């Protein structure tokens, strides 16, 4: 059974009862190249140059735009290389039109500069139609040596309800 227009089905139910919603807002994007030497004490928009999928064409220019009002599950991971241990902390944010959501890693995590460390964040965000969400990184103090892996960093989300 398929419900929707002849051009695009909005709801599909197969013979086993599995339901898919091909127009449900959902996306995943990954970095396409490494970033080197993040400036310290500066907020950086994280660049996601490769779309893995974007079911409703709501992700562009490193920003997700909610097509309708609802609750959205948003997730991000920034894969740090040579994370500066002299920094006070490293912070990863999912910034929406309504609020900032952040994850912080203190310098006590690192014995020395860490070659491989991912900061992860997940949030259920209340978004109105046309609200936006993007990912930002901030390093408080320390030296300008922290890099990030494009391939190992990602941003994803979907409409929950």
HUGI-V971700 format. One record per residue. N is the residue number from 0. SS is DSSP state (H for helix, E for strand, - for the rest). PHI is phi in whole degrees, 0 to 359 (NA if undefined). PSI is psi in degrees with one decimal (999 if undefined). Layout:
# HUGI-V971700
N:SS:PHI:PSI / N:SS:PHI:PSI
This chain:
# HUGI-V971700
0:-:NA:134.0 / 1:E:229:127.9 / 2:E:249:140.4 / 3:E:137:-169.0 / 4:-:281:168.0 / 5:-:296:-27.9 / 6:-:283:-45.5 / 7:-:220:122.5 / 8:E:283:130.5 / 9:E:274:-23.9 / 10:E:213:130.9 / 11:E:235:133.2 / 12:E:235:119.3 / 13:-:270:-178.2 / 14:-:298:-24.3 / 15:-:272:-6.6 / 16:-:95:-0.1 / 17:-:293:134.3 / 18:E:247:131.0 / 19:E:234:152.4 / 20:-:234:89.3 / 21:-:298:-19.7 / 22:-:259:1.3 / 23:-:297:128.6 / 24:-:303:123.1 / 25:E:199:138.5 / 26:E:210:157.9 / 27:E:214:132.3 / 28:E:229:149.8 / 29:E:234:159.7 / 30:-:291:152.3 / 31:-:251:-13.2 / 32:-:207:160.1 / 33:-:288:151.9 / 34:E:249:133.1 / 35:-:245:144.7 / 36:-:53:63.4 / 37:-:304:132.9 / 38:-:295:141.0 / 39:-:278:156.4 / 40:-:53:36.2 / 41:-:223:136.5 / 42:E:276:129.7 / 43:E:242:129.7 / 44:E:288:130.4 / 45:-:278:132.1 / 46:-:267:127.0 / 47:-:240:94.8 / 48:-:273:-6.5 / 49:E:234:115.8 / 50:E:277:125.2 / 51:E:280:-46.5 / 52:E:204:156.6 / 53:E:206:87.0 / 54:-:299:-29.3 / 55:-:235:15.6 / 56:-:55:45.9 / 57:-:255:-1.6 / 58:E:247:125.4 / 59:E:202:148.4 / 60:-:51:44.5 / 61:-:67:14.4 / 62:E:229:134.4 / 63:E:264:132.8 / 64:E:245:119.9 / 65:-:293:123.9 / 66:-:283:-26.3 / 67:-:218:161.6 / 68:-:290:135.2 / 69:E:173:-172.0 / 70:E:258:127.3 / 71:E:241:130.4 / 72:E:276:118.7 / 73:E:239:135.9 / 74:E:222:143.2 / 75:E:212:152.2 / 76:E:218:130.2 / 77:E:243:117.5 / 78:E:269:104.6 / 79:E:273:142.4 / 80:E:238:132.2 / 81:-:59:42.8 / 82:E:300:126.4 / 83:-:294:119.6 / 84:-:278:-15.2 / 85:-:275:-3.6 / 86:-:289:149.2 / 87:-:294:-40.2 / 88:E:194:163.5 / 89:E:243:137.7 / 90:E:228:135.3 / 91:E:242:127.9 / 92:E:241:143.9 / 93:E:252:111.3 / 94:E:259:119.4 / 95:E:249:170.3 / 96:-:300:-27.2 / 97:-:267:-30.8 / 98:-:192:165.8 / 99:E:260:136.7 / 100:E:240:131.1 / 101:E:220:155.0 / 102:E:236:134.3 / 103:E:237:137.9 / 104:E:240:120.7 / 105:E:280:163.1 / 106:H:292:-15.2 / 107:H:295:-12.8 / 108:H:287:-28.2 / 109:-:252:130.4 / 110:-:284:-40.2 / 111:-:217:-172.1 / 112:-:300:126.7 / 113:E:272:126.4 / 114:-:285:-28.5 / 115:-:220:109.1 / 116:E:207:130.9 / 117:E:251:132.1 / 118:E:261:129.0 / 119:E:239:148.9 / 120:E:213:142.0 / 121:E:221:139.1 / 122:E:212:146.2 / 123:E:261:106.1 / 124:E:258:134.3 / 125:E:275:111.2 / 126:E:235:139.6 / 127:-:269:162.7 / 128:-:306:133.5 / 129:-:76:2.1 / 130:-:293:155.7 / 131:E:238:160.2 / 132:E:219:137.8 / 133:E:215:168.8 / 134:E:249:136.6 / 135:E:229:153.1 / 136:E:236:143.8 / 137:E:217:133.3 / 138:E:243:120.0 / 139:E:272:106.7 / 140:-:73:-166.2 / 141:-:78:-167.9 / 142:-:265:161.4 / 143:-:274:65.4 / 144:-:240:-9.3 / 145:-:287:132.3 / 146:E:240:169.4 / 147:E:223:151.1 / 148:-:270:125.7 / 149:-:295:-46.0 / 150:-:295:-34.5 / 151:-:271:0.0 / 152:-:251:142.5 / 153:E:207:162.4 / 154:E:219:128.3 / 155:E:218:163.1 / 156:E:188:162.6 / 157:E:201:156.9 / 158:E:286:126.1 / 159:-:265:-52.3 / 160:-:201:999
